[in-house]
C-alpha cells in the first residue's frame, strides 16, 4: 500500500528534473510530470493522484515507509524520477493477488538503452521489466541486450495492432503525437500536416519536438505521403521540408514546455502529445484543441533485460499488464494514456472516448509509428535532425 506520509510537493517538483540537460523528455517522463501538475492545480485529488501514479509505476511513499521485501520480487523500472516507489495499483497489485509470494517493486532509475546495456554486459542485472519504446526495443534486441517476448505466455492476440506486440517488447499503453491549434486564431482550423506547413493560410509560430521521432513522419505526410507509403522515410526530403518553415518553429523538450507555449500564445499550433492537448482543451473550454487526423500513434513498450533476476515471471507480469482492459481504461481516465487491449475501447466511459487515441474512430484517422524503420534508423536520423534545426 502507499505510505500515508506521501510528499506531494515532491511530485510537483519533479517537473524540472525531466527538462534539465540536453536530452528531450520521453512521453513516460512527461506523464509523471503531468500528474504532479494536475495535483498542484487542484485538478485531481490525493486518491486519484496515487492511483494514476501507481498505474504509471511511479507512486510515491513517505520517507519513513519501508519498501516491502520478499524472497521473490519483480523489479519494474520506469522514468518516474520519484525516489521511493510503491506497488503499482493497476499493474502490480492485480499481479500480486494472482501470484502469492511475489512482490512487484517499482524503480524509477530511468531504463535508458545505455543503462540496460551496462547492466547486461557487466553481468549484474537487477532489473526485470523496463519501460522503453518500440524503436529502442528493436535496437536493444539487435544488440542481444533484451529477451524475446514469449508469446506462449504473453497474449499477443489481445492488442489492437501487431506493432504493439513486437519481438523484443510489448505495449500495455499507447500515446499519440497530434496537431494542436488555437481556434481563435483561424476562421478555418488546420486539419492536416499540409495545413501545418501552410504559412500563408495559417500564419504564426509552430511547435515541433526537439526529436526526429515522429517529427519527420509529420513532415513526410505534409508532402503527401499516406499511411500506406510513409515508410521508409525520405530523410533528406523531410529535413528540407522542416528547413522551409524553420523561422516559424519553436522546438520543445518537455510536455510542459509545449503546453505553456500554446497557453501563452507564443505558438498558434504544434505537434504535441495528446495528453497535453487534452489538458489544454479542458482548461480553455475547447479554444485550444487538436486534430486526430494524421496523428502518429505510438506504442508504450516494455522490455525484459537479458539475464533478469525474476526470469520467466517478468514475462508473466507483462502478460498480466496486457490482459487487463479495465486497468488500462483506468490509466486513460487519469492521464489519457491509450489502452491497447482490443476490448478496452468499448469499456471507456462516453465522456473519455474523445481523448482515447485507440478508440476505433480516432485510431482510424492516425498512422501507427513505423517501429521497424525507426528501430534501424533512429540514431543516425536523429543526429541529422538535430544538426538541421540547430545549424
PATI-353400 format. One record per residue (C-alpha): residue in three letters; residue number from 1; x, y negated, z negated. Coordinates in nm, 2 decimals. Layout:
REM residues N
<site "Ala", NUM, <X, Y, Z>>
...
END
This chain:
REM residues 391
<site "Unk", 1, <0.00, 0.00, 0.00>>
<site "Unk", 2, <0.10, -0.36, 0.05>>
<site "Unk", 3, <0.25, -0.53, -0.26>>
<site "Unk", 4, <0.04, -0.78, -0.44>>
<site "Unk", 5, <0.32, -1.04, -0.46>>
<site "Unk", 6, <0.34, -1.09, -0.09>>
<site "Unk", 7, <0.52, -1.42, 0.00>>
<site "Unk", 8, <0.31, -1.56, 0.28>>
<site "Unk", 9, <0.52, -1.87, 0.31>>
<site "Unk", 10, <0.80, -1.63, 0.42>>
<site "Unk", 11, <0.58, -1.51, 0.70>>
<site "Unk", 12, <0.53, -1.86, 0.83>>
<site "Unk", 13, <0.90, -1.94, 0.81>>
<site "Unk", 14, <0.98, -1.65, 1.04>>
<site "Unk", 15, <0.89, -1.85, 1.35>>
<site "Unk", 16, <1.22, -2.04, 1.36>>
<site "Unk", 17, <1.42, -1.72, 1.33>>
<site "Unk", 18, <1.29, -1.60, 1.66>>
<site "Unk", 19, <1.40, -1.90, 1.86>>
<site "Unk", 20, <1.75, -1.95, 1.74>>
<site "Unk", 21, <2.03, -1.87, 1.98>>
<site "Unk", 22, <2.02, -1.82, 2.35>>
<site "Unk", 23, <1.81, -1.50, 2.36>>
<site "Unk", 24, <1.45, -1.56, 2.46>>
<site "Unk", 25, <1.18, -1.43, 2.22>>
<site "Unk", 26, <1.02, -1.10, 2.30>>
<site "Unk", 27, <0.64, -1.05, 2.31>>
<site "Unk", 28, <0.65, -0.85, 1.99>>
<site "Unk", 29, <0.86, -1.11, 1.80>>
<site "Unk", 30, <0.60, -1.37, 1.91>>
<site "Unk", 31, <0.32, -1.15, 1.77>>
<site "Unk", 32, <0.48, -1.17, 1.42>>
<site "Unk", 33, <0.54, -1.54, 1.46>>
<site "Unk", 34, <0.18, -1.59, 1.57>>
<site "Unk", 35, <0.04, -1.40, 1.27>>
<site "Unk", 36, <0.22, -1.64, 1.04>>
<site "Unk", 37, <0.10, -1.94, 1.23>>
<site "Unk", 38, <-0.27, -1.83, 1.22>>
<site "Unk", 39, <-0.24, -1.77, 0.85>>
<site "Unk", 40, <-0.08, -2.11, 0.79>>
<site "Unk", 41, <-0.36, -2.28, 0.99>>
<site "Unk", 42, <-0.63, -2.11, 0.79>>
<site "Unk", 43, <-0.74, -1.91, 1.09>>
<site "Unk", 44, <-0.71, -1.57, 0.91>>
<site "Unk", 45, <-0.74, -1.47, 0.55>>
<site "Unk", 46, <-0.50, -1.26, 0.34>>
<site "Unk", 47, <-0.66, -0.93, 0.41>>
<site "Unk", 48, <-0.68, -0.99, 0.79>>
<site "Unk", 49, <-0.32, -1.10, 0.80>>
<site "Unk", 50, <-0.19, -0.79, 0.62>>
<site "Unk", 51, <-0.39, -0.56, 0.84>>
<site "Unk", 52, <-0.27, -0.73, 1.16>>
<site "Unk", 53, <0.10, -0.73, 1.04>>
<site "Unk", 54, <0.07, -0.37, 0.94>>
<site "Unk", 55, <-0.06, -0.28, 1.29>>
<site "Unk", 56, <0.25, -0.45, 1.43>>
<site "Unk", 57, <0.48, -0.26, 1.20>>
<site "Unk", 58, <0.56, -0.58, 1.00>>
<site "Unk", 59, <0.35, -0.60, 0.69>>
<site "Unk", 60, <0.55, -0.78, 0.41>>
<site "Unk", 61, <0.58, -0.66, 0.05>>
<site "Unk", 62, <0.66, -0.86, -0.26>>
<site "Unk", 63, <1.03, -0.88, -0.37>>
<site "Unk", 64, <0.95, -0.66, -0.67>>
<site "Unk", 65, <0.76, -0.39, -0.48>>
<site "Unk", 66, <0.96, -0.07, -0.43>>
<site "Unk", 67, <0.96, 0.10, -0.09>>
<site "Unk", 68, <0.82, 0.44, -0.12>>
<site "Unk", 69, <1.08, 0.71, -0.09>>
<site "Unk", 70, <1.01, 1.05, 0.04>>
<site "Unk", 71, <1.22, 1.36, 0.13>>
<site "Unk", 72, <1.07, 1.33, 0.48>>
<site "Unk", 73, <1.04, 1.00, 0.64>>
<site "Unk", 74, <1.00, 0.84, 0.98>>
<site "Unk", 75, <1.16, 0.50, 1.04>>
<site "Unk", 76, <0.97, 0.28, 1.28>>
<site "Unk", 77, <1.18, -0.01, 1.40>>
<site "Unk", 78, <1.03, -0.34, 1.52>>
<site "Unk", 79, <1.11, -0.70, 1.57>>
<site "Unk", 80, <0.93, -0.84, 1.27>>
<site "Unk", 81, <1.21, -1.04, 1.11>>
<site "Unk", 82, <1.05, -0.99, 0.77>>
<site "Unk", 83, <1.29, -0.84, 0.51>>
<site "Unk", 84, <1.07, -0.58, 0.34>>
<site "Unk", 85, <0.82, -0.36, 0.52>>
<site "Unk", 86, <0.52, -0.17, 0.41>>
<site "Unk", 87, <0.34, 0.11, 0.57>>
<site "Unk", 88, <0.16, 0.03, 0.89>>
<site "Unk", 89, <-0.22, 0.03, 0.83>>
<site "Unk", 90, <-0.32, 0.12, 1.18>>
<site "Unk", 91, <-0.03, 0.34, 1.28>>
<site "Unk", 92, <0.14, 0.46, 0.96>>
<site "Unk", 93, <-0.14, 0.53, 0.72>>
<site "Unk", 94, <-0.35, 0.74, 0.96>>
<site "Unk", 95, <-0.05, 0.95, 1.04>>
<site "Unk", 96, <0.05, 1.00, 0.68>>
<site "Unk", 97, <-0.31, 1.10, 0.60>>
<site "Unk", 98, <-0.28, 1.37, 0.86>>
<site "Unk", 99, <0.07, 1.48, 0.77>>
<site "Unk", 100, <0.10, 1.50, 0.39>>
<site "Unk", 101, <0.46, 1.47, 0.26>>
<site "Unk", 102, <0.57, 1.25, 0.54>>
<site "Unk", 103, <0.62, 0.87, 0.49>>
<site "Unk", 104, <0.63, 0.62, 0.77>>
<site "Unk", 105, <0.88, 0.34, 0.68>>
<site "Unk", 106, <0.88, 0.01, 0.87>>
<site "Unk", 107, <1.21, -0.15, 0.96>>
<site "Unk", 108, <1.24, -0.50, 1.11>>
<site "Unk", 109, <1.61, -0.48, 1.21>>
<site "Unk", 110, <1.53, -0.55, 1.58>>
<site "Unk", 111, <1.59, -0.25, 1.80>>
<site "Unk", 112, <1.78, -0.41, 2.09>>
<site "Unk", 113, <1.94, -0.19, 2.36>>
<site "Unk", 114, <2.28, -0.28, 2.21>>
<site "Unk", 115, <2.19, -0.17, 1.86>>
<site "Unk", 116, <2.03, 0.15, 1.98>>
<site "Unk", 117, <2.34, 0.22, 2.18>>
<site "Unk", 118, <2.57, 0.16, 1.89>>
<site "Unk", 119, <2.38, 0.40, 1.66>>
<site "Unk", 120, <2.37, 0.68, 1.92>>
<site "Unk", 121, <2.73, 0.65, 2.03>>
<site "Unk", 122, <2.86, 0.63, 1.68>>
<site "Unk", 123, <2.66, 0.94, 1.58>>
<site "Unk", 124, <2.50, 0.75, 1.29>>
<site "Unk", 125, <2.14, 0.72, 1.40>>
<site "Unk", 126, <1.90, 0.60, 1.13>>
<site "Unk", 127, <1.60, 0.50, 1.35>>
<site "Unk", 128, <1.32, 0.73, 1.47>>
<site "Unk", 129, <1.08, 0.52, 1.68>>
<site "Unk", 130, <1.17, 0.18, 1.83>>
<site "Unk", 131, <0.96, -0.10, 1.98>>
<site "Unk", 132, <1.11, -0.16, 2.33>>
<site "Unk", 133, <0.98, -0.24, 2.68>>
<site "Unk", 134, <0.92, -0.04, 3.00>>
<site "Unk", 135, <1.24, -0.17, 3.17>>
<site "Unk", 136, <1.45, -0.12, 2.86>>
<site "Unk", 137, <1.33, 0.24, 2.82>>
<site "Unk", 138, <1.45, 0.31, 3.17>>
<site "Unk", 139, <1.79, 0.16, 3.11>>
<site "Unk", 140, <1.82, 0.35, 2.78>>
<site "Unk", 141, <1.72, 0.67, 2.95>>
<site "Unk", 142, <1.97, 0.62, 3.22>>
<site "Unk", 143, <2.24, 0.58, 2.96>>
<site "Unk", 144, <2.12, 0.90, 2.78>>
<site "Unk", 145, <2.05, 0.70, 2.46>>
<site "Unk", 146, <1.69, 0.80, 2.40>>
<site "Unk", 147, <1.49, 1.12, 2.41>>
<site "Unk", 148, <1.24, 1.21, 2.68>>
<site "Unk", 149, <0.89, 1.18, 2.56>>
<site "Unk", 150, <0.75, 1.53, 2.50>>
<site "Unk", 151, <0.41, 1.52, 2.68>>
<site "Unk", 152, <0.33, 1.86, 2.53>>
<site "Unk", 153, <0.29, 1.66, 2.21>>
<site "Unk", 154, <0.22, 1.30, 2.32>>
<site "Unk", 155, <-0.11, 1.27, 2.50>>
<site "Unk", 156, <-0.02, 1.14, 2.85>>
<site "Unk", 157, <-0.38, 1.16, 2.98>>
<site "Unk", 158, <-0.52, 0.91, 2.72>>
<site "Unk", 159, <-0.35, 0.60, 2.87>>
<site "Unk", 160, <-0.52, 0.37, 3.12>>
<site "Unk", 161, <-0.24, 0.38, 3.38>>
<site "Unk", 162, <0.05, 0.62, 3.44>>
<site "Unk", 163, <0.30, 0.34, 3.38>>
<site "Unk", 164, <0.20, 0.34, 3.02>>
<site "Unk", 165, <0.34, 0.69, 2.97>>
<site "Unk", 166, <0.69, 0.69, 3.11>>
<site "Unk", 167, <0.97, 0.94, 3.10>>
<site "Unk", 168, <1.15, 0.78, 2.81>>
<site "Unk", 169, <0.88, 0.58, 2.64>>
<site "Unk", 170, <0.51, 0.54, 2.59>>
<site "Unk", 171, <0.28, 0.24, 2.51>>
<site "Unk", 172, <0.03, 0.22, 2.23>>
<site "Unk", 173, <-0.04, -0.15, 2.32>>
<site "Unk", 174, <-0.03, -0.39, 2.61>>
<site "Unk", 175, <0.00, -0.76, 2.69>>
<site "Unk", 176, <-0.02, -0.99, 2.99>>
<site "Unk", 177, <0.15, -1.29, 3.13>>
<site "Unk", 178, <-0.12, -1.52, 3.27>>
<site "Unk", 179, <-0.18, -1.86, 3.43>>
<site "Unk", 180, <-0.30, -2.10, 3.17>>
<site "Unk", 181, <-0.42, -2.45, 3.26>>
<site "Unk", 182, <-0.58, -2.77, 3.12>>
<site "Unk", 183, <-0.93, -2.80, 3.27>>
<site "Unk", 184, <-0.94, -3.18, 3.20>>
<site "Unk", 185, <-0.65, -3.24, 3.45>>
<site "Unk", 186, <-0.81, -3.08, 3.75>>
<site "Unk", 187, <-1.16, -3.12, 3.92>>
<site "Unk", 188, <-1.10, -2.77, 4.06>>
<site "Unk", 189, <-0.90, -2.52, 3.84>>
<site "Unk", 190, <-0.60, -2.33, 3.97>>
<site "Unk", 191, <-0.68, -1.96, 4.05>>
<site "Unk", 192, <-0.35, -1.81, 4.17>>
<site "Unk", 193, <0.02, -1.84, 4.17>>
<site "Unk", 194, <0.00, -2.01, 4.51>>
<site "Unk", 195, <-0.20, -2.28, 4.33>>
<site "Unk", 196, <0.07, -2.30, 4.06>>
<site "Unk", 197, <0.32, -2.38, 4.33>>
<site "Unk", 198, <0.10, -2.64, 4.50>>
<site "Unk", 199, <0.22, -2.97, 4.35>>
<site "Unk", 200, <0.01, -3.18, 4.59>>
<site "Unk", 201, <-0.32, -3.03, 4.49>>
<site "Unk", 202, <-0.23, -2.96, 4.13>>
<site "Unk", 203, <0.03, -3.23, 4.02>>
<site "Unk", 204, <0.21, -3.22, 3.68>>
<site "Unk", 205, <0.46, -3.02, 3.48>>
<site "Unk", 206, <0.45, -2.64, 3.47>>
<site "Unk", 207, <0.58, -2.38, 3.22>>
<site "Unk", 208, <0.78, -2.07, 3.30>>
<site "Unk", 209, <0.96, -1.83, 3.07>>
<site "Unk", 210, <1.33, -1.85, 3.04>>
<site "Unk", 211, <1.35, -1.49, 3.16>>
<site "Unk", 212, <1.32, -1.34, 3.51>>
<site "Unk", 213, <1.07, -1.09, 3.40>>
<site "Unk", 214, <0.79, -1.15, 3.50>>
<site "Unk", 215, <0.86, -1.49, 3.64>>
<site "Unk", 216, <0.99, -1.36, 3.97>>
<site "Unk", 217, <0.68, -1.14, 4.01>>
<site "Unk", 218, <0.47, -1.46, 4.00>>
<site "Unk", 219, <0.70, -1.63, 4.25>>
<site "Unk", 220, <0.65, -1.34, 4.49>>
<site "Unk", 221, <0.27, -1.35, 4.45>>
<site "Unk", 222, <0.28, -1.72, 4.53>>
<site "Unk", 223, <0.44, -1.62, 4.86>>
<site "Unk", 224, <0.15, -1.39, 4.94>>
<site "Unk", 225, <0.27, -1.06, 4.81>>
<site "Unk", 226, <-0.01, -0.84, 4.67>>
<site "Unk", 227, <0.00, -0.56, 4.41>>
<site "Unk", 228, <0.05, -0.31, 4.69>>
<site "Unk", 229, <0.37, -0.47, 4.82>>
<site "Unk", 230, <0.50, -0.67, 4.53>>
<site "Unk", 231, <0.80, -0.43, 4.47>>
<site "Unk", 232, <1.08, -0.43, 4.54>>
<site "Unk", 233, <1.11, -0.80, 4.46>>
<site "Unk", 234, <1.29, -1.01, 4.71>>
<site "Unk", 235, <1.52, -1.18, 4.45>>
<site "Unk", 236, <1.66, -1.43, 4.70>>
<site "Unk", 237, <1.32, -1.54, 4.81>>
<site "Unk", 238, <1.18, -1.56, 4.46>>
<site "Unk", 239, <1.47, -1.77, 4.33>>
<site "Unk", 240, <1.44, -2.00, 4.63>>
<site "Unk", 241, <1.07, -2.04, 4.55>>
<site "Unk", 242, <1.14, -2.14, 4.19>>
<site "Unk", 243, <1.40, -2.40, 4.31>>
<site "Unk", 244, <1.13, -2.56, 4.52>>
<site "Unk", 245, <0.95, -2.69, 4.21>>
<site "Unk", 246, <1.25, -2.69, 3.97>>
<site "Unk", 247, <1.19, -3.06, 3.88>>
<site "Unk", 248, <0.84, -2.99, 3.77>>
<site "Unk", 249, <0.93, -2.69, 3.55>>
<site "Unk", 250, <0.98, -2.66, 3.17>>
<site "Unk", 251, <1.13, -2.33, 3.06>>
<site "Unk", 252, <1.02, -2.18, 2.72>>
<site "Unk", 253, <1.20, -1.94, 2.49>>
<site "Unk", 254, <0.92, -1.87, 2.24>>
<site "Unk", 255, <0.55, -1.83, 2.24>>
<site "Unk", 256, <0.51, -2.12, 2.00>>
<site "Unk", 257, <0.70, -2.35, 2.24>>
<site "Unk", 258, <0.47, -2.25, 2.53>>
<site "Unk", 259, <0.16, -2.31, 2.32>>
<site "Unk", 260, <0.28, -2.65, 2.20>>
<site "Unk", 261, <0.38, -2.78, 2.55>>
<site "Unk", 262, <0.02, -2.71, 2.66>>
<site "Unk", 263, <-0.14, -2.85, 2.35>>
<site "Unk", 264, <0.07, -3.18, 2.36>>
<site "Unk", 265, <0.00, -3.23, 2.73>>
<site "Unk", 266, <0.37, -3.20, 2.82>>
<site "Unk", 267, <0.26, -2.94, 3.07>>
<site "Unk", 268, <-0.07, -2.91, 3.26>>
<site "Unk", 269, <-0.04, -2.54, 3.34>>
<site "Unk", 270, <0.20, -2.25, 3.29>>
<site "Unk", 271, <0.28, -1.88, 3.28>>
<site "Unk", 272, <0.24, -1.77, 2.91>>
<site "Unk", 273, <0.15, -1.47, 2.71>>
<site "Unk", 274, <-0.23, -1.41, 2.70>>
<site "Unk", 275, <-0.22, -1.40, 2.31>>
<site "Unk", 276, <-0.11, -1.77, 2.31>>
<site "Unk", 277, <-0.36, -1.85, 2.58>>
<site "Unk", 278, <-0.63, -1.71, 2.35>>
<site "Unk", 279, <-0.53, -1.94, 2.07>>
<site "Unk", 280, <-0.53, -2.25, 2.30>>
<site "Unk", 281, <-0.87, -2.15, 2.44>>
<site "Unk", 282, <-1.03, -2.12, 2.10>>
<site "Unk", 283, <-0.87, -2.43, 1.95>>
<site "Unk", 284, <-0.97, -2.65, 2.24>>
<site "Unk", 285, <-1.32, -2.50, 2.29>>
<site "Unk", 286, <-1.21, -2.39, 2.64>>
<site "Unk", 287, <-1.05, -2.71, 2.76>>
<site "Unk", 288, <-0.72, -2.52, 2.79>>
<site "Unk", 289, <-0.80, -2.17, 2.92>>
<site "Unk", 290, <-0.65, -1.91, 3.15>>
<site "Unk", 291, <-0.70, -1.71, 3.47>>
<site "Unk", 292, <-0.68, -1.33, 3.47>>
<site "Unk", 293, <-0.63, -1.32, 3.85>>
<site "Unk", 294, <-0.27, -1.22, 3.93>>
<site "Unk", 295, <-0.18, -1.18, 3.57>>
<site "Unk", 296, <0.11, -0.95, 3.50>>
<site "Unk", 297, <0.00, -0.66, 3.28>>
<site "Unk", 298, <0.29, -0.52, 3.07>>
<site "Unk", 299, <0.35, -0.21, 2.85>>
<site "Unk", 300, <0.43, -0.23, 2.48>>
<site "Unk", 301, <0.66, 0.07, 2.49>>
<site "Unk", 302, <0.81, 0.27, 2.20>>
<site "Unk", 303, <1.13, 0.48, 2.25>>
<site "Unk", 304, <1.30, 0.75, 2.04>>
<site "Unk", 305, <1.68, 0.72, 1.99>>
<site "Unk", 306, <1.87, 1.04, 2.07>>
<site "Unk", 307, <1.96, 1.22, 1.75>>
<site "Unk", 308, <1.69, 1.05, 1.55>>
<site "Unk", 309, <1.67, 1.19, 1.19>>
<site "Unk", 310, <1.30, 1.28, 1.19>>
<site "Unk", 311, <1.33, 1.49, 1.51>>
<site "Unk", 312, <1.01, 1.60, 1.66>>
<site "Unk", 313, <0.80, 1.41, 1.40>>
<site "Unk", 314, <0.88, 1.09, 1.58>>
<site "Unk", 315, <0.71, 1.23, 1.89>>
<site "Unk", 316, <0.41, 1.32, 1.67>>
<site "Unk", 317, <0.38, 0.97, 1.53>>
<site "Unk", 318, <0.39, 0.83, 1.88>>
<site "Unk", 319, <0.12, 1.08, 1.97>>
<site "Unk", 320, <-0.09, 0.95, 1.68>>
<site "Unk", 321, <-0.05, 0.59, 1.79>>
<site "Unk", 322, <-0.16, 0.67, 2.15>>
<site "Unk", 323, <-0.45, 0.88, 2.05>>
<site "Unk", 324, <-0.65, 0.65, 1.82>>
<site "Unk", 325, <-0.85, 0.39, 2.02>>
<site "Unk", 326, <-1.01, 0.24, 1.71>>
<site "Unk", 327, <-0.68, 0.14, 1.56>>
<site "Unk", 328, <-0.58, -0.01, 1.90>>
<site "Unk", 329, <-0.90, -0.21, 1.90>>
<site "Unk", 330, <-0.82, -0.34, 1.55>>
<site "Unk", 331, <-0.49, -0.48, 1.68>>
<site "Unk", 332, <-0.68, -0.65, 1.97>>
<site "Unk", 333, <-0.92, -0.82, 1.73>>
<site "Unk", 334, <-0.63, -0.96, 1.52>>
<site "Unk", 335, <-0.39, -1.10, 1.78>>
<site "Unk", 336, <-0.52, -0.99, 2.12>>
<site "Unk", 337, <-0.27, -0.71, 2.19>>
<site "Unk", 338, <-0.44, -0.49, 2.45>>
<site "Unk", 339, <-0.53, -0.13, 2.38>>
<site "Unk", 340, <-0.40, 0.14, 2.61>>
<site "Unk", 341, <-0.64, 0.43, 2.53>>
<site "Unk", 342, <-0.89, 0.49, 2.80>>
<site "Unk", 343, <-1.18, 0.50, 2.55>>
<site "Unk", 344, <-1.08, 0.18, 2.37>>
<site "Unk", 345, <-1.23, -0.08, 2.60>>
<site "Unk", 346, <-1.58, 0.05, 2.55>>
<site "Unk", 347, <-1.54, 0.01, 2.18>>
<site "Unk", 348, <-1.43, -0.35, 2.19>>
<site "Unk", 349, <-1.69, -0.59, 2.05>>
<site "Unk", 350, <-1.85, -0.80, 2.32>>
<site "Unk", 351, <-1.70, -1.12, 2.18>>
<site "Unk", 352, <-1.35, -0.99, 2.22>>
<site "Unk", 353, <-1.38, -0.85, 2.57>>
<site "Unk", 354, <-1.28, -1.17, 2.74>>
<site "Unk", 355, <-0.95, -1.16, 2.55>>
<site "Unk", 356, <-0.87, -0.79, 2.63>>
<site "Unk", 357, <-0.61, -0.76, 2.91>>
<site "Unk", 358, <-0.70, -0.39, 2.96>>
<site "Unk", 359, <-1.08, -0.45, 2.98>>
<site "Unk", 360, <-1.16, -0.29, 3.32>>
<site "Unk", 361, <-1.29, -0.62, 3.46>>
<site "Unk", 362, <-0.98, -0.81, 3.35>>
<site "Unk", 363, <-0.73, -0.54, 3.44>>
<site "Unk", 364, <-0.87, -0.51, 3.80>>
<site "Unk", 365, <-0.75, -0.86, 3.87>>
<site "Unk", 366, <-0.40, -0.81, 3.75>>
<site "Unk", 367, <-0.08, -0.65, 3.86>>
<site "Unk", 368, <0.09, -0.38, 3.64>>
<site "Unk", 369, <0.46, -0.47, 3.60>>
<site "Unk", 370, <0.69, -0.27, 3.82>>
<site "Unk", 371, <0.87, -0.08, 3.54>>
<site "Unk", 372, <1.10, 0.13, 3.76>>
<site "Unk", 373, <1.22, -0.17, 3.97>>
<site "Unk", 374, <1.28, -0.38, 3.66>>
<site "Unk", 375, <1.45, -0.10, 3.48>>
<site "Unk", 376, <1.70, -0.06, 3.76>>
<site "Unk", 377, <1.75, -0.43, 3.83>>
<site "Unk", 378, <1.68, -0.64, 3.52>>
<site "Unk", 379, <2.03, -0.72, 3.40>>
<site "Unk", 380, <2.17, -0.85, 3.73>>
<site "Unk", 381, <1.85, -1.02, 3.83>>
<site "Unk", 382, <1.81, -1.20, 3.50>>
<site "Unk", 383, <2.16, -1.33, 3.52>>
<site "Unk", 384, <2.09, -1.47, 3.87>>
<site "Unk", 385, <1.77, -1.63, 3.75>>
<site "Unk", 386, <1.94, -1.80, 3.45>>
<site "Unk", 387, <2.21, -1.93, 3.68>>
<site "Unk", 388, <1.94, -2.07, 3.92>>
<site "Unk", 389, <1.75, -2.26, 3.66>>
<site "Unk", 390, <2.05, -2.40, 3.46>>
<site "Unk", 391, <2.27, -2.48, 3.76>>
END
